[in-house]
Amino acid sequence: MTAPAVERRRWWITPLLWSLAIFVGLYIACRVNETAREVVLQAVGYLFAFITTPFILEATLFIGGLGLVMIINGLRMERDGDDWVEMEVKDEEKER
């Protein structure tokens, strides 16, 4: 059984709201507490340094690009169908 069309189209709203809530919480914590601001900035600095190392950056871009291609292909297949082709093979013995 398939999910209703409305649920399939709006699956991204819940993760977006959670991400926004976490971002707003971090922003408020950084505005209120100087220690939280220092910890968050240091964590962002370490994360940036880790992600931009040569192998990690290349692997991340490859996996992200592959994921993007798969998402685009999935959306195309959802819109156009899976391009299943049936080939008609004529039997020569029946024609004689």
BAKEVO-778595 format. One line per 10 residues: their letters; for each residue x, y, z of C-alpha. Coordinates in Angstrom, 3 decimals. Example, Ala and Ser with C-alpha at 12.3 -4.5 7.8 and 13.67 -1.06 7.14 Angstrom:
AS	12.300,-4.500,7.800  13.670,-1.060,7.140
This chain:
MTAPAVERRR	0.000,0.000,0.000  1.387,3.426,-0.940  1.291,6.562,1.175  -1.047,9.378,0.177  0.450,11.897,-2.230  0.316,14.726,0.317  2.502,12.810,2.801  5.059,11.887,0.138  5.425,15.471,-1.065  5.869,16.987,2.386
WWITPLLWSL	8.285,14.508,4.004  10.986,17.165,4.279  9.025,19.520,6.564  9.694,17.603,9.804  13.504,17.436,9.394  13.515,21.095,8.404  11.583,22.093,11.534  13.887,20.027,13.781  16.970,21.570,12.164  15.517,25.044,12.582
AIFVGLYIAC	14.697,24.365,16.252  18.256,23.158,16.945  19.747,26.155,15.133  17.523,28.605,17.036  18.412,26.892,20.331  22.127,27.186,19.605  21.705,30.814,18.550  19.872,31.697,21.770  22.466,29.838,23.856  25.282,31.724,22.107
RVNETAREVV	23.601,35.080,22.622  22.932,34.473,26.314  26.064,32.645,27.485  29.617,33.546,26.523  30.927,30.069,27.365  28.381,28.464,25.044  29.435,30.873,22.304  33.071,29.938,22.774  32.308,26.190,22.743  30.148,26.443,19.615
LQAVGYLFAF	32.742,28.529,17.738  35.519,26.128,18.688  33.389,23.145,17.609  32.650,24.811,14.263  36.370,25.501,13.804  37.306,21.869,14.529  34.529,20.605,12.248  35.683,22.892,9.419  39.300,21.766,9.857  38.256,18.095,9.839
ITTPFILEAT	35.979,18.366,6.803  38.513,20.283,4.708  41.290,17.707,5.063  42.101,16.374,1.579  40.721,12.818,1.737  37.649,13.711,3.808  36.753,16.637,1.521  37.040,14.547,-1.633  35.089,11.636,-0.156  32.394,13.969,1.162
LFIGGLGLVM	31.991,15.677,-2.213  31.851,12.300,-3.992  29.229,10.872,-1.624  27.231,14.110,-1.696  27.336,14.263,-5.506  26.348,10.614,-5.810  23.485,11.197,-3.391  22.355,14.240,-5.381  22.368,12.259,-8.631  20.360,9.463,-6.991
IINGLRMERD	17.817,11.935,-5.596  17.396,13.622,-8.989  17.031,10.230,-10.696  14.484,9.100,-8.092  12.420,12.245,-8.630  12.612,11.756,-12.408  11.537,8.127,-12.132  8.659,9.137,-9.847  7.502,11.681,-12.412  8.106,9.737,-15.661
GDDWVEMEVK	7.891,6.121,-14.550  10.654,3.532,-14.421  11.131,3.317,-18.223  10.325,-0.370,-18.364  10.479,-1.503,-21.970  8.901,-4.632,-23.367  10.426,-5.866,-26.571  8.183,-7.617,-29.050  9.926,-10.609,-30.567  8.220,-12.076,-33.593
DEEKER	8.381,-15.802,-33.885  9.351,-16.690,-37.451  7.853,-20.182,-37.251  4.334,-18.817,-36.695  4.512,-16.670,-39.820  5.285,-19.613,-42.149
